[in-house]
Amino acid sequence: MVTDTTFPPVATTGSETEGADSPRGGASRRFSISGEVIAKAVADMPDDAREAVKWLAAYCVSKNLSYREVADKLKKSNGQPYSGDSLYSLFVGRRDSEQLGPMVDSITAFRRQIEENLIRADTNFIETTISRKIFGVCDKARARQRIVIIYGESQIGKSTNLIVYKERSPIGDTVYVRMPTGGSLHALEQEMALVLNVPTSLNGTDRRRGILNCFDSRMLLIVDEAHEGSRKALNFVREIHDRRTCGVVLAGTNVLKQALVNGPFAKNFRQILLRGLPPLQLPEKPSTAELATFAAAFDLGPAPKDEQAVRVTYTDDSGRERTKVVQSIPFALQQQVIERDGLGRWVTILQEARDMAKEKRRPISWGSVIAAWHAFECLSRMDGEGGES
């Protein structure tokens, strides 16, 4: 465990408006106080203050706002805004207990206003038994400060559920990172530095130290696509757990299980397994009952097992509009898409069916689903004949 509680000089990414590090999308970082400094500043604060300050710092990072811009949004009891210098002092741990209380109250009021006006990103999220299991092991990993591994094939819903879990958690207390393709230690460090607002320009040792110091025992680190990770990258995740005693969730395909249990570095990875709770093995595909839950979310009943026909319109290679009758058994079609393309594609088809029905000002039906599926088949086959019926 890192025990150094002294405050180093505040690490910045350059000026507030023209940082040396650029986050995704090319925009420069405007919040100039590193995640490591924030973590040290709140370490000994009361729980309510710690949560409020971490939330505000994470809000600044997510909205790419400088602390001076946010200070103007925080109101004192007399209605006047706080100064940027006052907020800076809060973020670096230079407020005494008498000053801390009123500032926390202002942050709490601002947070309430934001959350009341927020249209949550998971409005259309569909909760299933799989999502409840994933949420459950994430809660358990956090509460017990242990490592939990989630195994499951692609397109079963791992990433969607983990992202929703992160979005539903208090801002700043759950860190979600997707393992970069190739999974090198350097690439993972760079990704984590971006997420945690640690300067990516730091050298390897200082960057790792900065990342480590962003975590504490009340946090949860989620590493998605962990099967992409190299031995060094996965061991760095274990080091974060060991030194900061935070909960960790590693999620990947069954390739991850093979690597951890039987791969060439299995003996080394045994340290990860020994620190873990029982893993969660997800099914290869959703159950019929879960697929009915998805259908219900789109105002459909369970997929019928009798054949249905629908007339579809498509454009051939010559640009001529044509029509044809497509016949299919919805239940068989559902199984075919799930087995061949996965849950993600099936949900996309349901969304397209809903949109097509709205455009025609009709209620969605399984005929709409067949028509939507046919449209995707036309795109994938590129046959100019509207696909096979």
C-alpha positions in Angstrom: 0.0 0.0 0.0 1.2 3.5 -0.8 1.6 5.4 2.4 3.1 8.7 1.3 0.6 11.4 2.3 2.7 14.4 1.3 1.4 16.6 -1.5 3.7 16.8 -4.5 3.6 19.8 -6.8 0.3 19.8 -8.7 0.7 17.9 -11.9 -0.9 19.6 -14.8 -1.3 19.0 -18.5 -0.1 22.4 -19.4 -2.2 25.6 -19.3 -5.9 25.1 -18.6 -6.9 25.9 -22.2 -4.0 24.4 -24.0 -2.8 21.3 -22.3 0.1 19.3 -23.5 -2.0 16.1 -23.3 -5.0 15.8 -25.5 -7.9 13.6 -24.7 -9.9 11.7 -27.3 -11.3 13.8 -30.1 -8.4 16.2 -30.1 -9.7 18.7 -27.6 -7.1 19.8 -25.0 -7.7 19.1 -21.4 -9.1 22.0 -19.5 -9.0 20.5 -16.0 -5.4 20.9 -15.0 -5.3 19.0 -11.6 -4.2 15.4 -11.9 -6.3 12.5 -10.5 -3.4 11.6 -8.2 -3.5 15.0 -6.5 -7.3 14.8 -6.1 -7.0 11.3 -4.6 -4.5 12.5 -2.0 -6.5 15.6 -1.2 -9.6 13.7 -0.3 -8.0 10.7 1.4 -8.6 12.0 5.0 -11.8 13.9 4.3 -15.1 12.8 5.9 -17.1 10.5 3.6 -19.6 13.1 2.4 -16.8 15.6 1.6 -14.7 13.0 -0.1 -17.6 11.9 -2.3 -18.6 15.4 -3.2 -15.1 16.5 -4.2 -14.4 13.4 -6.2 -17.7 13.8 -8.0 -16.9 17.4 -8.9 -13.4 16.6 -10.2 -14.8 13.7 -12.3 -17.6 16.0 -13.6 -14.9 18.6 -14.6 -13.0 15.9 -16.5 -16.1 14.4 -18.2 -17.3 17.8 -19.3 -13.8 19.1 -20.1 -14.2 22.1 -17.8 -11.5 24.0 -15.9 -11.9 24.4 -12.2 -12.4 28.2 -12.7 -15.3 27.5 -15.0 -16.9 25.2 -12.5 -16.2 27.5 -9.5 -18.6 30.1 -11.1 -21.4 27.5 -10.9 -21.0 26.9 -7.2 -22.9 29.4 -5.0 -22.1 30.5 -1.5 -24.9 30.9 1.1 -25.1 34.6 0.1 -25.7 33.7 -3.6 -22.2 34.7 -4.7 -20.0 32.2 -6.7 -16.8 30.8 -5.3 -13.6 31.9 -6.8 -11.3 29.7 -8.9 -8.6 30.0 -6.2 -11.0 28.7 -3.6 -11.9 25.7 -5.6 -8.3 25.0 -6.5 -7.5 25.0 -2.8 -10.3 22.5 -2.2 -9.0 20.2 -4.9 -5.5 20.2 -3.6 -6.5 19.7 0.1 -5.9 23.2 1.5 -9.3 23.9 3.0 -9.8 23.5 6.7 -12.8 21.9 8.3 -14.7 25.2 8.7 -14.3 26.1 5.1 -14.9 22.5 3.9 -18.5 22.2 5.1 -20.0 25.2 3.2 -18.2 24.2 0.0 -19.4 20.6 0.2 -23.0 21.9 0.6 -22.6 24.0 -2.5 -21.2 21.0 -4.5 -24.1 18.8 -3.2 -26.7 21.4 -4.4 -25.0 21.7 -7.8 -24.8 17.9 -8.1 -28.5 17.6 -7.3 -29.4 20.2 -10.0 -27.3 18.3 -12.5 -28.8 15.0 -11.7 -32.3 16.3 -11.7 -31.9 17.6 -15.3 -29.9 14.7 -16.5 -31.4 12.4 -19.2 -29.6 9.2 -18.3 -27.7 7.4 -21.0 -29.3 4.1 -19.9 -32.9 5.1 -20.6 -33.4 2.2 -23.0 -31.3 -0.2 -21.0 -33.1 -3.6 -20.7 -32.4 -5.4 -17.4 -32.1 -9.2 -17.6 -30.9 -12.0 -15.4 -27.5 -11.6 -17.0 -27.3 -7.9 -16.1 -28.4 -8.6 -12.5 -25.6 -11.2 -12.2 -23.0 -8.8 -13.6 -24.2 -6.0 -11.3 -24.1 -8.4 -8.4 -20.5 -9.5 -8.9 -19.4 -5.8 -9.4 -21.0 -4.9 -6.1 -19.3 -7.9 -4.4 -15.9 -7.1 -5.8 -16.2 -3.5 -4.4 -17.5 -4.5 -1.0 -15.0 -7.3 -0.5 -12.1 -5.5 -2.1 -11.3 -8.6 -4.2 -10.8 -9.5 -7.9 -13.8 -11.0 -9.8 -13.4 -12.3 -13.3 -16.3 -12.4 -15.8 -16.1 -14.8 -18.7 -18.4 -14.7 -21.7 -18.3 -14.7 -25.4 -18.7 -11.6 -27.6 -22.1 -10.1 -28.1 -23.6 -11.5 -24.9 -23.9 -8.1 -23.3 -20.8 -7.8 -21.1 -19.7 -4.4 -22.2 -23.1 -2.8 -22.2 -23.9 -4.0 -18.7 -20.5 -2.9 -17.3 -20.8 0.5 -18.8 -24.3 0.9 -17.4 -23.0 -0.2 -14.0 -20.3 2.4 -14.2 -22.8 5.1 -15.2 -25.1 4.2 -12.3 -22.3 4.3 -9.8 -21.3 7.5 -8.0 -19.1 9.5 -10.3 -15.4 8.9 -9.5 -15.9 5.7 -7.5 -16.0 3.3 -10.4 -13.3 3.4 -13.1 -14.1 1.7 -16.4 -11.3 1.0 -18.8 -11.3 -1.0 -22.1 -8.1 -2.9 -22.6 -6.6 -1.6 -25.9 -6.2 -3.9 -28.8 -2.8 -5.6 -28.4 -3.0 -5.2 -24.7 0.5 -3.9 -24.0 1.4 -2.4 -20.6 2.2 0.9 -22.2 -1.1 1.1 -24.1 -3.1 0.2 -20.9 -1.2 2.8 -18.9 -2.0 5.5 -21.5 -5.7 4.5 -21.6 -5.9 4.6 -17.8 -4.1 7.9 -17.6 -6.6 9.5 -20.0 -9.5 8.1 -17.9 -8.0 9.2 -14.6 -6.7 12.6 -15.8 -3.0 11.6 -15.1 -0.6 13.4 -17.5 0.3 10.9 -20.3 3.6 12.8 -20.8 5.0 11.4 -17.6 7.6 8.7 -17.9 6.7 5.1 -17.2 7.5 5.0 -13.5 5.9 8.3 -12.7 2.8 7.5 -14.8 2.3 4.2 -13.0 2.7 5.9 -9.6 0.2 8.6 -10.7 -2.3 5.9 -11.7 -1.9 3.9 -8.6 -2.4 6.9 -6.4 -5.8 7.6 -8.0 -7.3 4.5 -6.3 -8.4 3.8 -2.8 -10.1 0.9 -1.0 -13.6 2.2 -1.6 -13.2 2.2 -5.4 -13.8 -0.4 -8.2 -11.7 -0.8 -11.3 -13.4 -2.5 -14.3 -11.1 -3.7 -17.1 -13.2 -4.8 -20.1 -11.9 -6.9 -23.0 -9.2 -8.2 -20.6 -8.5 -11.1 -22.9 -6.6 -8.6 -25.0 -4.2 -7.9 -22.1 -0.6 -9.0 -22.1 1.0 -10.6 -19.0 2.5 -7.3 -17.9 -0.8 -5.4 -18.4 -2.8 -7.9 -16.4 -0.2 -8.0 -13.7 -0.3 -4.2 -13.5 -4.0 -4.5 -12.8 -3.2 -7.0 -10.0 -0.7 -4.5 -8.6 -3.3 -1.8 -8.4 -5.5 -4.2 -6.4 -2.7 -5.3 -4.2 -1.3 -1.8 -3.4 -4.6 0.1 -3.2 -6.9 -2.7 -1.9 -9.6 -1.7 -4.3 -12.1 -4.1 -6.0 -11.3 -5.2 -9.5 -13.4 -6.7 -12.3 -11.7 -8.4 -15.2 -14.1 -9.1 -18.1 -13.2 -11.0 -21.2 -14.1 -13.8 -23.6 -13.3 -17.4 -22.8 -9.9 -16.8 -24.3 -9.1 -15.0 -21.0 -10.0 -18.2 -19.0 -7.7 -20.2 -21.2 -4.9 -17.8 -20.7 -5.3 -17.6 -16.9 -5.8 -21.3 -16.3 -3.9 -23.1 -19.1 -1.9 -20.5 -21.0 1.9 -20.2 -21.1 1.8 -17.7 -18.2 -0.7 -19.6 -16.1 1.7 -20.0 -13.2 2.3 -16.3 -13.1 -1.4 -15.5 -13.4 -2.1 -17.8 -10.5 -1.6 -14.8 -8.3 -4.6 -13.1 -9.9 -6.8 -16.2 -9.4 -5.8 -16.6 -5.8 -6.9 -13.0 -5.1 -10.2 -13.6 -6.7 -13.8 -14.5 -5.7 -15.5 -17.2 -7.7 -15.7 -16.2 -11.4 -18.9 -15.5 -13.2 -19.3 -17.6 -16.3 -22.0 -16.2 -18.7 -24.0 -18.4 -21.0 -23.1 -18.6 -24.7 -26.4 -17.0 -25.6 -29.4 -15.5 -23.9 -32.2 -17.8 -22.8 -35.6 -17.8 -24.5 -37.0 -16.1 -21.4 -34.4 -13.3 -21.7 -35.1 -12.8 -25.4 -38.8 -12.5 -24.5 -37.8 -9.7 -22.0 -36.0 -7.9 -24.9 -39.1 -8.3 -27.1 -41.3 -6.9 -24.4 -39.1 -3.9 -24.1 -40.0 -3.2 -27.7 -43.8 -3.8 -27.1 -43.7 -7.2 -28.7 -44.8 -10.6 -27.3 -42.6 -13.6 -27.4 -41.4 -14.6 -30.8 -44.1 -16.7 -32.6 -43.3 -20.1 -33.9 -45.6 -19.9 -36.8 -44.6 -18.6 -40.2 -45.4 -15.0 -41.1 -45.2 -13.1 -44.3 -44.5 -9.4 -44.9 -44.2 -7.4 -48.1 -41.0 -5.4 -48.2 -39.7 -2.7 -50.5 -36.1 -2.5 -51.6 -33.9 -0.9 -54.2 -32.0 -3.0 -56.7 -28.6 -2.3 -58.2 -30.2 -0.3 -61.0 -31.8 2.1 -58.5 -35.3 0.7 -59.2 -37.7 0.2 -56.3 -39.0 -3.3 -56.0 -41.3 -5.2 -53.7 -41.4 -8.8 -52.6 -42.9 -11.0 -50.0 -40.6 -12.4 -47.3 -41.7 -15.3 -45.2 -40.1 -16.3 -42.0 -40.8 -17.9 -38.6 -39.9 -15.2 -36.0 -38.8 -17.7 -33.3 -36.4 -19.4 -35.8 -35.2 -16.0 -37.1 -34.5 -14.9 -33.6 -32.4 -18.0 -32.9 -30.6 -17.7 -36.2 -29.5 -14.1 -35.5 -28.5 -14.8 -31.9 -26.4 -17.8 -32.9 -24.8 -16.3 -36.0 -24.4 -12.6 -35.1 -25.1 -12.3 -31.3 -27.4 -10.3 -29.1 -26.0 -6.9 -30.2 -27.2 -7.4 -33.8 -30.6 -8.7 -32.6 -31.2 -5.6 -30.5 -30.2 -3.5 -33.5 -32.8 -5.3 -35.6 -35.4 -4.7 -33.0 -34.5 -1.0 -32.8 -34.7 -0.7 -36.6 -38.1 -2.5 -36.6 -39.4 0.0 -34.0 -38.1 3.0 -36.1 -39.6 1.6 -39.3 -43.0 1.1 -37.6 -42.9 4.7 -36.3 -42.1 6.1 -39.8 -45.2 4.3 -41.1 -47.2 5.4 -38.1 -48.0 1.8 -37.2 -47.5 -0.3 -34.0 -44.4 -2.5 -34.1 -45.1 -6.1 -35.1 -43.1 -9.2 -35.8 -43.7 -8.4 -39.4 -41.8 -5.2 -38.8 -38.9 -7.3 -37.3 -38.9 -9.5 -40.4 -38.7 -6.5 -42.6 -35.9 -4.9 -40.6 -34.0 -8.2 -40.6 -34.4 -8.4 -44.4 -33.0 -4.8 -44.8 -29.9 -5.9 -42.9 -29.6 -9.0 -45.0 -29.7 -6.9 -48.2 -26.8 -4.8 -46.9 -24.7 -7.8 -45.9 -25.3 -9.9 -49.1 -25.1 -7.0 -51.6 -27.0 -9.3 -54.0 -29.2 -6.6 -55.7 -32.2 -8.9 -55.4 -33.3 -8.0 -51.9 -32.0 -11.2 -50.4 -33.6 -14.6 -50.3 -37.0 -15.2 -48.8 
